[in-house]
């Protein structure tokens, strides 16, 4: 049975009451680097390599001076590790040269950094600057289309804009995480069940007990 967007978000808020990124980080810089590394790679894989990476290069000042081959050695278990090694070194250099070693707080500035696209910029804005935004990755896009909130042919930017129209602005940040986690763990790419049937199951498990 189809549900309103309010009903969907209410269920997801019960399932994930305090949603947050599953990437491990301790500050703006470590989150920025972790998100760059997460492109086409699972958060679990990124979390396995970042402890050693940040121990060796805790700030952009150390990473900017790193030998690319040393960084590659630390990242070789994740996808696209050669390009990502280059990106994070070049991003560190740019942070120092143009932003006094600090992660900038606007989408326009963030997207000037190597390896940072709109999705990565939106994640940083939501997580570290409390700026309302919706980051659309493969999970969010898939769920939005299955819910009928976006069309199958829609681009990532079109999906983002439609979600911004449907979801109240004060919920953008939390809804991004909730849709992502729902797609990652429930309405997965392999699970072809009707998305609303899955939501019904979650409603019974997480919501109806609170209504009794």
HUMO-V224381 format. One record per helix or strand. SS is the DSSP state (helix for helix, strand for strand). FROM is the first residue (numbers start at 1). LEN is the number of residues. If there is no record, write none. Layout:
# HUMO-V224381
SS&FROM&LEN + SS&FROM&LEN
This chain:
# HUMO-V224381
helix&5&11 + helix&28&10 + helix&43&14 + helix&60&5 + helix&68&8 + helix&81&19 + helix&107&4 + helix&118&12 + helix&138&10 + helix&156&11 + helix&169&17 + helix&195&17
